């Protein structure tokens, strides 16, 4: 019998959507399982072969775990913020909010046609204020905490200040805390905050007006636009992830043991 995809696929996709087949509840007696895909940047070109290449594999596994009795959370979202959206807006002369919304609609249509088992109620858009308010909140928490190696966890920076004032902490101090100016104190605390400012070598692209990651530079020019990139020492925000190095290693042992 001939497979009439034009009739069968839209019918079942509508059924899945109307019945909420892939909707996931937080409260569930079944064991939970989380399958997370890489969120694509919604460009005007639509999906390319590299997107479904990975998504199909994770979708198969999500379905397998669901059939094995798991409460599977399998969301999808869009990495819709930053340089790509900015450059596309400049090139096309359109506001990024308009082009991004249009591109997301196209991606959603294409993803639905493939028939992935996403819970679209959990959709994430990184350009949505309801999303990035939490990334901003997270950054503030990192800025206001340091890593206590004795307790092996992050603690409020105000606790470190109290330890310094009580004379319990003298690491790296070259002068008395009481004689230091506010600027000197803040510069000292930068050595311990989990989010901190430091002068570090970066890939600076004057034409794009931003710092680029190593994989965004090929043969001395930017991947996007082909603009010259120079190695430069600049004041940048960094995250002190290495403070967690040993804890992460120990966590791997406990997770596998």
C-alpha positions, 0 to 999 in steps of 0.5 A, spaced: 500 500 500 502 506 498 504 511 504 500 517 503 505 522 507 501 528 505 495 525 508 497 521 514 503 525 517 499 532 518 493 528 521 497 524 526 501 530 528 495 534 529 493 528 534 499 528 538 498 536 539 491 536 540 492 530 545 498 533 548 501 526 547 508 529 549 506 534 554 510 532 561 508 533 568 513 535 573 509 530 578 509 523 576 511 517 580 515 514 574 522 515 574 524 521 570 529 522 564 531 528 561 533 528 554 536 535 551 538 537 544 543 543 542 538 549 541 539 551 534 540 559 532 534 560 528 537 563 521 533 565 515 536 559 511 532 554 516 534 547 518 540 544 515 542 537 515 546 537 521 540 539 525 536 533 524 542 529 524 543 530 531 535 531 533 533 524 530 538 520 534 536 524 541 529 523 539 529 515 538 532 515 545 527 519 548 522 515 545 525 508 547 526 511 554 518 513 554 516 506 552 521 503 558 516 507 563 520 513 564 517 520 564 521 523 559 522 531 558 525 532 551 524 540 550 526 544 544 528 551 544 532 557 540 539 560 541 536 566 538 540 572 541 547 575 540 552 576 534 548 572 529 541 576 530 545 582 530 549 581 524 543 578 520 539 585 522 544 589 519 545 585 513 537 585 512 535 592 515 530 589 519 529 589 526 532 582 530 525 581 533 521 581 527 526 576 523 527 572 529 520 571 530 519 569 523 525 564 523 523 561 529 516 560 526 519 556 520 524 552 524 517 550 528 514 548 522 520 544 519 521 540 526 513 538 526 514 536 519 519 531 521 515 529 527 519 529 533 517 528 540 518 535 543 514 538 549 513 544 546 510 547 552 517 547 555 520 551 549 526 556 550 527 562 547 534 565 549 531 572 547 525 572 551 526 576 557 522 571 561 528 567 560 534 571 560 532 574 566 534 568 569 541 568 566 542 575 569 540 572 576 545 567 575 550 572 573 549 576 580 549 570 584 556 568 581 558 575 582 556 575 589 559 568 591 566 565 592 568 558 592 570 556 600 575 550 599 574 548 606 566 547 605 567 545 598 562 549 596 560 557 594 558 561 599 556 569 599 562 574 598 560 578 604 562 572 609 569 572 606 569 580 608 567 578 615 572 573 615 577 578 613 575 583 618 575 578 623 582 576 621 581 569 619 583 570 612 589 573 610 591 570 603 593 575 598 593 581 602 599 586 602 596 591 607 591 591 612 583 591 610 582 597 614 587 601 611 584 599 604 580 604 599 573 601 597 576 600 590 582 596 593 577 592 596 573 591 590 579 589 586 582 584 591 575 581 592 575 580 584 581 575 586 575 570 589 568 572 586 566 566 581 564 572 576 570 576 576 573 582 571 580 580 569 585 582 563 585 576 558 588 575 551 582 575 547 580 575 539 578 582 538 574 584 531 573 591 530 568 591 525 564 586 529 565 590 535 566 584 539 570 578 542 570 572 538 571 565 541 576 561 537 572 557 533 569 563 530 576 565 527 579 562 521 586 564 518 585 570 522 579 573 520 572 572 523 567 566 520 561 571 520 563 576 515 570 575 514 573 581 518 580 581 520 581 579 528 587 581 532 589 578 539 588 583 544 589 584 552 582 586 554 578 587 561 573 581 560 568 578 565 570 571 566 567 565 570 572 561 576 569 554 574 576 551 575 574 552 583 570 547 582 575 542 578 576 537 584 569 537 586 567 535 579 572 530 578 569 527 585 562 528 583 564 523 577 566 518 581 560 518 585 555 518 579 559 512 576 560 508 583 
